[in-house]
Amino acid sequence: MLDLIERATTFLEPQHYRSDPNHYARNLVYDAPDASLSLYVLVWSPGQWTPVHDHGSWGVVGVLEGVLEERNYVRLSPDREADEGIHLVRGGVILLGHGAVTSFVPNPDHIHVTGVPLERSPAVSLHLYGRLMNSFNTYDISSGTRQRVSVKHNES
């Protein structure tokens, strides 16, 4: 990932930096023919956040511009397969600045929310996943539930 961050200007094109005023933008850079790997550029305006989610895959994230904030959650409920009765508590907060890299594995799940607070500048991040990231589990903390949702991205 460090090499990708360093070389980003040599392979990223203007369409990879598309943003959306309503939510963070997911711009697909590469997906492997066998769906075993995908690379995205995510563009974040101030105030844009993901829902609380997990990926069901390993991932590596690097920050190209700005500061990205990751707020982690810990699942205390023992049944990892259940979609109801899920008890999450806040874990740590990680601030990722330009050039920072973080990684995660679904061991058994990596639950978090990521975004840019209103008082910060926009951010751009590079996300490498161990599958085509076209769906993930979202969590409703107050109701203790999760559901699988499809997520869209901009094609390049």
QUIFENNOR-V367817 format. One record per backbone hydrogen bond with DSSP energy under -1.0 kcal/mol. NH is the residue of the N-H (numbers start at 1). CO is the residue of the C=O. Records with the same first field share a line. If there is no record, write none. Layout:
# QUIFENNOR-V367817
NH=CO, CO
This chain:
# QUIFENNOR-V367817
5=1
6=2
7=3
10=7
11=8
12=8
16=13
17=14
18=15
25=43
27=41
28=154
29=39
30=39
32=37
35=32
38=129
39=30
40=127
41=27
42=125
43=25
44=123
47=116
48=45
50=114
53=112
54=137
59=104
60=128
61=102
62=126
63=100
64=124
65=124
68=96
69=115
70=94
71=113
72=92
73=111
74=89
76=87
80=78
86=144
89=74
91=72
94=70
96=68
99=63
100=97
102=61
104=59
107=105
112=53
113=71
115=69
116=48
120=117
123=44
124=65
125=42
126=62
127=40
128=60
129=38
130=58
132=35
134=132
136=149
138=147
139=52
140=145
144=140
145=140
146=83
147=138
149=136
151=134
154=26
